[in-house]
Amino acid sequence: MTDGRSVEDLVVGVLGGTGPQGRGLAVRLAAAGQRVLLGSRDAERAGEVAASVAERATAAAGGIDVSVTGGSNVDVAGAADLVIVAVPYAGHADTLAELATPLAGKVVVDCVVPMAFDELGAYVLDVPEGSVAQQAAALLPDSHVVGAFHHLSAVLLEDLSTPTLDGDVMVVGDVREATDVVQALAGRLPGMRGIYAGRLRNARQVEALTINLVSVNRRYKAHAGIRVTDV
Ligand SMILES: NC(=O)c1ccc[n+]([C@@H]2O[C@H](COP(=O)([O-])OP(=O)(O)OC[C@H]3O[C@@H](n4cnc5c(N)ncnc54)[C@H](OP(=O)(O)O)[C@@H]3O)[C@@H](O)[C@H]2O)c1
Protein backbone atom coordinates (compact mmCIF):
# COMPACT_ATOMS: atom_id res chain seq x y z
CA MET A 1 0.00 0.00 0.00
CA THR A 2 2.53 2.64 1.08
CA ASP A 3 5.41 0.27 1.97
CA GLY A 4 5.78 1.94 5.34
CA ARG A 5 6.69 5.29 3.82
CA SER A 6 5.44 8.42 5.52
CA VAL A 7 2.92 10.55 3.70
CA GLU A 8 5.50 13.22 2.78
CA ASP A 9 7.33 10.65 0.66
CA LEU A 10 4.34 9.60 -1.43
CA VAL A 11 3.78 10.82 -4.98
CA VAL A 12 0.17 11.95 -5.21
CA GLY A 13 -1.66 11.61 -8.52
CA VAL A 14 -4.84 13.53 -9.33
CA LEU A 15 -7.18 12.14 -12.00
CA GLY A 16 -9.13 14.97 -13.61
CA GLY A 17 -6.47 17.26 -12.20
CA THR A 18 -7.14 19.98 -14.76
CA GLY A 19 -10.45 20.97 -13.12
CA PRO A 20 -10.85 23.39 -10.20
CA GLN A 21 -10.94 20.74 -7.47
CA GLY A 22 -7.98 18.79 -8.80
CA ARG A 23 -5.97 21.96 -9.40
CA GLY A 24 -6.86 23.26 -5.94
CA LEU A 25 -5.80 20.10 -4.12
CA ALA A 26 -2.67 19.91 -6.27
CA VAL A 27 -1.55 23.47 -5.66
CA ARG A 28 -2.05 23.24 -1.89
CA LEU A 29 -0.34 19.87 -1.58
CA ALA A 30 2.52 20.92 -3.87
CA ALA A 31 3.04 24.11 -1.88
CA ALA A 32 3.36 21.90 1.22
CA GLY A 33 6.12 19.91 -0.50
CA GLN A 34 4.13 16.94 -1.79
CA ARG A 35 5.20 15.60 -5.20
CA VAL A 36 2.13 15.78 -7.44
CA LEU A 37 1.22 14.28 -10.82
CA LEU A 38 -1.73 15.92 -12.59
CA GLY A 39 -3.80 13.66 -14.80
CA SER A 40 -6.10 14.42 -17.71
CA ARG A 41 -7.69 12.67 -20.66
CA ASP A 42 -5.29 14.85 -22.66
CA ALA A 43 -1.66 14.64 -21.58
CA GLU A 44 -0.79 17.94 -23.29
CA ARG A 45 -3.50 19.76 -21.34
CA ALA A 46 -2.26 18.15 -18.15
CA GLY A 47 1.24 19.42 -18.86
CA GLU A 48 0.06 22.98 -19.37
CA VAL A 49 -2.08 22.99 -16.23
CA ALA A 50 0.71 21.35 -14.22
CA ALA A 51 3.14 24.09 -15.25
CA SER A 52 0.73 26.77 -14.08
CA VAL A 53 -0.01 24.93 -10.81
CA ALA A 54 3.72 24.52 -10.19
CA GLU A 55 4.32 28.24 -10.75
CA ARG A 56 1.60 29.22 -8.27
CA ALA A 57 2.68 26.62 -5.73
CA THR A 58 6.29 27.79 -5.95
CA ALA A 59 5.27 31.38 -5.28
CA ALA A 60 3.40 30.23 -2.15
CA ALA A 61 5.83 27.57 -0.96
CA GLY A 62 8.36 29.81 0.76
CA GLY A 63 11.42 28.03 -0.59
CA ILE A 64 10.13 24.45 -0.35
CA ASP A 65 10.90 22.39 -3.48
CA VAL A 66 7.80 22.11 -5.66
CA SER A 67 7.19 19.24 -8.07
CA VAL A 68 4.08 19.14 -10.26
CA THR A 69 4.06 17.38 -13.61
CA GLY A 70 1.26 16.38 -15.96
CA GLY A 71 0.34 13.23 -17.85
CA SER A 72 -2.52 11.12 -19.09
CA ASN A 73 -4.83 9.72 -16.41
CA VAL A 74 -3.55 6.21 -17.10
CA ASP A 75 0.10 7.21 -16.82
CA VAL A 76 -0.59 9.13 -13.61
CA ALA A 77 -2.51 6.17 -12.16
CA GLY A 78 0.48 3.96 -12.87
CA ALA A 79 3.18 6.32 -11.62
CA ALA A 80 1.61 7.73 -8.45
CA ASP A 81 1.73 6.06 -5.03
CA LEU A 82 -1.68 7.40 -4.01
CA VAL A 83 -4.34 8.71 -6.37
CA ILE A 84 -7.12 11.26 -5.87
CA VAL A 85 -10.13 10.96 -8.19
CA ALA A 86 -11.44 14.42 -9.14
CA VAL A 87 -13.49 13.84 -12.27
CA PRO A 88 -17.22 14.65 -12.53
CA TYR A 89 -19.63 11.93 -11.42
CA ALA A 90 -20.78 11.57 -15.03
CA GLY A 91 -17.31 10.32 -15.99
CA HIS A 92 -16.45 8.50 -12.77
CA ALA A 93 -17.32 4.89 -13.60
CA ASP A 94 -15.91 4.98 -17.13
CA THR A 95 -12.67 6.58 -15.95
CA LEU A 96 -12.04 4.06 -13.18
CA ALA A 97 -13.15 1.01 -15.14
CA GLU A 98 -10.04 1.41 -17.32
CA LEU A 99 -7.63 1.94 -14.45
CA ALA A 100 -8.10 -1.13 -12.25
CA THR A 101 -4.72 -2.57 -13.19
CA PRO A 102 -2.53 0.53 -12.68
CA LEU A 103 -4.38 1.36 -9.45
CA ALA A 104 -4.09 -2.14 -7.95
CA GLY A 105 -2.55 -2.15 -4.49
CA LYS A 106 -2.81 1.66 -4.16
CA VAL A 107 -4.83 3.99 -1.98
CA VAL A 108 -7.47 5.68 -4.14
CA VAL A 109 -9.10 8.75 -2.64
CA ASP A 110 -12.48 9.65 -4.07
CA CYS A 111 -13.84 13.19 -3.64
CA VAL A 112 -16.56 12.92 -6.27
CA VAL A 113 -20.02 14.20 -5.34
CA PRO A 114 -23.10 12.77 -7.10
CA MET A 115 -24.87 16.08 -7.53
CA ALA A 116 -27.16 17.80 -9.99
CA PHE A 117 -29.15 21.05 -10.09
CA ASP A 118 -32.72 21.80 -11.00
CA GLU A 119 -35.03 24.78 -10.44
CA LEU A 120 -35.04 24.02 -6.68
CA GLY A 121 -31.25 24.03 -6.41
CA ALA A 122 -28.72 21.27 -5.77
CA TYR A 123 -29.77 17.69 -5.09
CA VAL A 124 -28.07 14.33 -4.63
CA LEU A 125 -28.15 11.71 -7.37
CA ASP A 126 -28.82 8.05 -6.56
CA VAL A 127 -25.74 5.88 -7.03
CA PRO A 128 -26.58 2.22 -7.62
CA GLU A 129 -23.68 1.03 -5.42
CA GLY A 130 -24.84 3.26 -2.53
CA SER A 131 -22.21 5.97 -2.94
CA VAL A 132 -19.58 7.10 -5.42
CA ALA A 133 -16.83 5.74 -3.18
CA GLN A 134 -18.52 2.33 -3.10
CA GLN A 135 -18.79 2.48 -6.88
CA ALA A 136 -15.04 3.07 -6.99
CA ALA A 137 -14.45 0.13 -4.66
CA ALA A 138 -16.57 -2.12 -6.88
CA LEU A 139 -14.60 -1.07 -9.96
CA LEU A 140 -11.21 -1.26 -8.24
CA PRO A 141 -11.34 -4.51 -6.25
CA ASP A 142 -7.57 -4.57 -5.68
CA SER A 143 -7.27 -0.93 -4.53
CA HIS A 144 -7.92 0.59 -1.10
CA VAL A 145 -10.67 3.13 -1.70
CA VAL A 146 -11.12 6.01 0.73
CA GLY A 147 -13.65 8.85 0.52
CA ALA A 148 -12.34 12.33 1.45
CA PHE A 149 -12.01 16.01 0.41
CA HIS A 150 -15.71 16.43 -0.47
CA HIS A 151 -16.28 19.44 1.77
CA LEU A 152 -13.42 21.61 0.50
CA SER A 153 -14.30 24.43 -1.84
CA ALA A 154 -12.15 24.53 -4.95
CA VAL A 155 -12.36 28.33 -4.85
CA LEU A 156 -10.72 28.43 -1.43
CA LEU A 157 -8.19 25.76 -2.33
CA GLU A 158 -7.06 27.76 -5.36
CA ASP A 159 -7.02 31.10 -3.53
CA LEU A 160 -3.46 31.13 -2.24
CA SER A 161 -3.90 34.67 -0.96
CA THR A 162 -5.52 32.90 2.03
CA PRO A 163 -2.61 30.77 3.21
CA THR A 164 -4.51 28.85 5.91
CA LEU A 165 -7.72 26.96 5.27
CA ASP A 166 -10.42 26.48 7.90
CA GLY A 167 -12.13 23.12 8.21
CA ASP A 168 -11.88 19.38 8.56
CA VAL A 169 -11.75 16.59 6.02
CA MET A 170 -14.09 13.68 6.78
CA VAL A 171 -12.35 10.46 5.82
CA VAL A 172 -14.27 7.21 5.26
CA GLY A 173 -12.87 3.81 4.39
CA ASP A 174 -12.58 0.17 5.37
CA VAL A 175 -8.81 -0.22 5.78
CA ARG A 176 -7.19 1.50 8.74
CA GLU A 177 -3.81 1.97 7.09
CA ALA A 178 -5.47 3.63 4.10
CA THR A 179 -7.67 6.00 6.12
CA ASP A 180 -4.68 6.85 8.32
CA VAL A 181 -2.56 7.90 5.33
CA VAL A 182 -5.40 9.98 3.88
CA GLN A 183 -5.94 11.68 7.24
CA ALA A 184 -2.23 12.49 7.27
CA LEU A 185 -2.46 13.82 3.71
CA ALA A 186 -5.40 16.04 4.67
CA GLY A 187 -3.30 17.33 7.54
CA ARG A 188 -0.74 18.60 5.04
CA LEU A 189 -3.26 21.21 3.89
CA PRO A 190 -2.61 24.23 6.08
CA GLY A 191 -5.27 24.56 8.79
CA MET A 192 -6.99 21.28 7.97
CA ARG A 193 -7.33 18.00 9.85
CA GLY A 194 -8.32 14.60 8.53
CA ILE A 195 -11.01 13.09 10.74
CA TYR A 196 -12.00 9.41 10.48
CA ALA A 197 -15.76 9.31 9.87
CA GLY A 198 -16.64 5.66 9.41
CA ARG A 199 -16.53 2.77 6.99
CA LEU A 200 -17.02 3.08 3.26
CA ARG A 201 -20.71 2.16 3.66
CA ASN A 202 -21.02 5.57 5.35
CA ALA A 203 -19.63 7.46 2.35
CA ARG A 204 -23.12 8.24 1.10
CA GLN A 205 -23.85 10.72 3.89
CA VAL A 206 -20.46 12.40 3.55
CA GLU A 207 -20.93 12.82 -0.19
CA ALA A 208 -24.52 14.03 0.22
CA LEU A 209 -23.60 16.55 2.94
CA THR A 210 -21.74 18.43 0.23
CA ILE A 211 -25.07 19.27 -1.34
CA ASN A 212 -26.14 20.93 1.91
CA LEU A 213 -22.93 22.96 1.84
CA VAL A 214 -23.60 24.00 -1.76
CA SER A 215 -27.04 25.17 -0.61
CA VAL A 216 -25.42 27.14 2.23
CA ASN A 217 -23.01 28.69 -0.25
CA ARG A 218 -25.76 29.80 -2.60
CA ARG A 219 -27.86 31.36 0.18
CA TYR A 220 -25.01 33.06 2.06
CA LYS A 221 -22.61 33.70 -0.84
CA ALA A 222 -19.99 31.67 1.03
CA HIS A 223 -17.57 28.80 0.52
CA ALA A 224 -18.61 26.81 3.58
CA GLY A 225 -16.73 23.83 4.97
CA ILE A 226 -17.23 21.77 8.10
CA ARG A 227 -15.42 21.55 11.43
CA VAL A 228 -15.87 18.52 13.71
CA THR A 229 -15.99 19.60 17.37
CA ASP A 230 -14.58 17.89 20.48
CA VAL A 231 -12.01 15.84 18.53
N1 LIG B 1 -15.37 22.15 -7.44
C1 LIG B 1 -15.51 21.97 -6.12
O1 LIG B 1 -15.55 22.94 -5.33
C2 LIG B 1 -15.62 20.56 -5.56
C3 LIG B 1 -15.65 20.40 -4.17
C4 LIG B 1 -15.71 19.09 -3.66
C5 LIG B 1 -15.77 18.01 -4.51
N2 LIG B 1 -15.76 18.21 -5.86
C6 LIG B 1 -15.82 17.06 -6.74
O2 LIG B 1 -14.58 16.97 -7.42
C7 LIG B 1 -14.78 16.53 -8.75
C8 LIG B 1 -14.10 17.51 -9.68
O3 LIG B 1 -14.72 18.75 -9.56
P1 LIG B 1 -14.39 19.91 -10.59
O4 LIG B 1 -15.22 21.07 -10.23
O5 LIG B 1 -12.91 20.08 -10.69
O6 LIG B 1 -14.96 19.21 -11.93
P2 LIG B 1 -14.77 19.49 -13.48
O7 LIG B 1 -14.01 20.74 -13.71
O8 LIG B 1 -16.13 19.37 -14.11
O9 LIG B 1 -13.95 18.21 -13.95
C9 LIG B 1 -12.62 17.99 -13.58
C10 LIG B 1 -11.85 17.42 -14.74
O10 LIG B 1 -12.37 16.13 -15.07
C11 LIG B 1 -12.17 15.88 -16.45
N3 LIG B 1 -13.43 15.41 -17.03
C12 LIG B 1 -14.52 16.14 -17.41
N4 LIG B 1 -15.49 15.34 -17.85
C13 LIG B 1 -15.00 14.07 -17.79
C14 LIG B 1 -15.53 12.80 -18.14
N5 LIG B 1 -16.77 12.65 -18.64
N6 LIG B 1 -14.76 11.71 -17.94
C15 LIG B 1 -13.48 11.83 -17.42
N7 LIG B 1 -12.93 13.02 -17.09
C16 LIG B 1 -13.69 14.12 -17.26
C17 LIG B 1 -11.72 17.18 -17.09
O11 LIG B 1 -10.33 17.08 -17.32
P3 LIG B 1 -9.72 16.70 -18.74
O12 LIG B 1 -10.67 17.23 -19.79
O13 LIG B 1 -8.43 17.42 -18.72
O14 LIG B 1 -9.61 15.22 -18.75
C18 LIG B 1 -11.97 18.22 -16.02
O15 LIG B 1 -11.02 19.28 -16.05
C19 LIG B 1 -16.29 16.42 -8.97
O16 LIG B 1 -16.69 15.08 -8.92
C20 LIG B 1 -16.89 17.19 -7.82
O17 LIG B 1 -18.11 16.62 -7.37
C21 LIG B 1 -15.67 19.46 -6.40
The ligand as a Tripos MOL2 file, in Angstrom:
@<TRIPOS>MOLECULE
LIG
   48    52     1     0     0
SMALL
NO_CHARGES

@<TRIPOS>ATOM
      1 N1        -15.3750   22.1480   -7.4390 N.am      1 LIG1
      2 C1        -15.5130   21.9660   -6.1200 C.2       1 LIG1
      3 O1        -15.5460   22.9410   -5.3320 O.2       1 LIG1
      4 C2        -15.6190   20.5650   -5.5610 C.ar      1 LIG1
      5 C3        -15.6450   20.3960   -4.1670 C.ar      1 LIG1
      6 C4        -15.7080   19.0930   -3.6570 C.ar      1 LIG1
      7 C5        -15.7690   18.0070   -4.5110 C.ar      1 LIG1
      8 N2        -15.7580   18.2120   -5.8590 N.ar      1 LIG1
      9 C6        -15.8150   17.0560   -6.7450 C.3       1 LIG1
     10 O2        -14.5830   16.9740   -7.4150 O.3       1 LIG1
     11 C7        -14.7810   16.5280   -8.7470 C.3       1 LIG1
     12 C8        -14.1010   17.5060   -9.6780 C.3       1 LIG1
     13 O3        -14.7240   18.7510   -9.5570 O.3       1 LIG1
     14 P1        -14.3860   19.9140  -10.5900 P.3       1 LIG1
     15 O4        -15.2240   21.0670  -10.2350 O.co2     1 LIG1
     16 O5        -12.9070   20.0770  -10.6860 O.co2     1 LIG1
     17 O6        -14.9570   19.2080  -11.9270 O.3       1 LIG1
     18 P2        -14.7730   19.4910  -13.4760 P.3       1 LIG1
     19 O7        -14.0110   20.7390  -13.7100 O.co2     1 LIG1
     20 O8        -16.1340   19.3740  -14.1080 O.co2     1 LIG1
     21 O9        -13.9460   18.2090  -13.9510 O.3       1 LIG1
     22 C9        -12.6150   17.9900  -13.5760 C.3       1 LIG1
     23 C10       -11.8490   17.4160  -14.7420 C.3       1 LIG1
     24 O10       -12.3730   16.1320  -15.0730 O.3       1 LIG1
     25 C11       -12.1670   15.8790  -16.4520 C.3       1 LIG1
     26 N3        -13.4290   15.4130  -17.0330 N.ar      1 LIG1
     27 C12       -14.5160   16.1360  -17.4060 C.ar      1 LIG1
     28 N4        -15.4940   15.3370  -17.8530 N.ar      1 LIG1
     29 C13       -15.0020   14.0730  -17.7920 C.ar      1 LIG1
     30 C14       -15.5300   12.7990  -18.1350 C.ar      1 LIG1
     31 N5        -16.7660   12.6510  -18.6450 N.pl3     1 LIG1
     32 N6        -14.7570   11.7120  -17.9370 N.ar      1 LIG1
     33 C15       -13.4820   11.8260  -17.4200 C.ar      1 LIG1
     34 N7        -12.9320   13.0200  -17.0930 N.ar      1 LIG1
     35 C16       -13.6910   14.1190  -17.2590 C.ar      1 LIG1
     36 C17       -11.7240   17.1850  -17.0870 C.3       1 LIG1
     37 O11       -10.3320   17.0750  -17.3160 O.3       1 LIG1
     38 P3         -9.7210   16.6950  -18.7440 P.3       1 LIG1
     39 O12       -10.6660   17.2310  -19.7930 O.co2     1 LIG1
     40 O13        -8.4260   17.4180  -18.7250 O.co2     1 LIG1
     41 O14        -9.6070   15.2170  -18.7480 O.co2     1 LIG1
     42 C18       -11.9720   18.2230  -16.0180 C.3       1 LIG1
     43 O15       -11.0150   19.2760  -16.0470 O.3       1 LIG1
     44 C19       -16.2890   16.4170   -8.9730 C.3       1 LIG1
     45 O16       -16.6910   15.0780   -8.9190 O.3       1 LIG1
     46 C20       -16.8890   17.1910   -7.8150 C.3       1 LIG1
     47 O17       -18.1060   16.6160   -7.3720 O.3       1 LIG1
     48 C21       -15.6750   19.4620   -6.4010 C.ar      1 LIG1
@<TRIPOS>BOND
     1     1     2 1
     2     2     3 2
     3     2     4 1
     4     4     5 ar
     5     4    48 ar
     6     5     6 ar
     7     6     7 ar
     8     7     8 ar
     9     8     9 1
    10     8    48 ar
    11     9    10 1
    12     9    46 1
    13    10    11 1
    14    11    12 1
    15    11    44 1
    16    12    13 1
    17    13    14 1
    18    14    15 2
    19    14    16 1
    20    14    17 1
    21    17    18 1
    22    18    19 2
    23    18    20 1
    24    18    21 1
    25    21    22 1
    26    22    23 1
    27    23    24 1
    28    23    42 1
    29    24    25 1
    30    25    26 1
    31    25    36 1
    32    26    27 ar
    33    26    35 ar
    34    27    28 ar
    35    28    29 ar
    36    29    30 ar
    37    29    35 ar
    38    30    31 1
    39    30    32 ar
    40    32    33 ar
    41    33    34 ar
    42    34    35 ar
    43    36    37 1
    44    36    42 1
    45    37    38 1
    46    38    39 2
    47    38    40 1
    48    38    41 1
    49    42    43 1
    50    44    45 1
    51    44    46 1
    52    46    47 1
@<TRIPOS>SUBSTRUCTURE
     1 LIG1         1 GROUP 0 **** ****
